[in-house]
Amino acid sequence: MDFLNTHLASILHALQQFHLTPWKAVGYAGTLMFTSRWFVQLYYTRKYKRVVMPLAFWWLSVFGSALLLAYFIVGKNDSVGILSNFFPVFVSVYNLVVHLRHRKNSITGDITA
């Protein structure tokens, strides 16, 4: 029981020391968006009973990565966070462009791209 009380006291102390800055809010928003894309993907995969990467997945990837990159560059100045979010931004933008181009060609019937 003493272990539990000590652990609970540590958690409460940490919560009292927590300060939400504007840049932390940006980082949390980016994390929420980047993580939520997997729930979107899971939903569509279950809906269509096959693996699906919907357009919303790529939009969440782009904006989540961009917010996280901004947080790590300006708010945190953390090179590990910058490197881990730099590449996904470009891959997500590329995949979004390919997805939109494919969608446009499917609508217009144009098979060249």
C-alpha positions, 0 to 999 in steps of 0.5 A: 500500500505504501508503494501505491501511495508513493506512486500516486503522490509522484503522479500528482506532483508531476501533474502539478508541475505540468505547464501547457505552452502554446508550442506544447499544444502544437506538439500535442495537436500534431501527435493527436493527428498523426496517431488518429490516422491509424484509427481512420485507416483501421475504420476503412479497412474494417468497413471494406474488409481489405486494407485501405489507405483513405484520403483522410489518412494522408491529410492527417499524416501531412498535417500531423507531421507538419505540426510535429516538425514545427514543434520540434524545430521552434518549440523544442529545438530537438534534433531527434524530433526534427529528423524523425518528422522531417522525412514523413512530411515529404512521403505523406505529401507525395502519397497525397499527391499520388492519391489525388492524381489517381482520383482525378484520373479515375473521375476523368477516365484519363489513364495517363499520369 
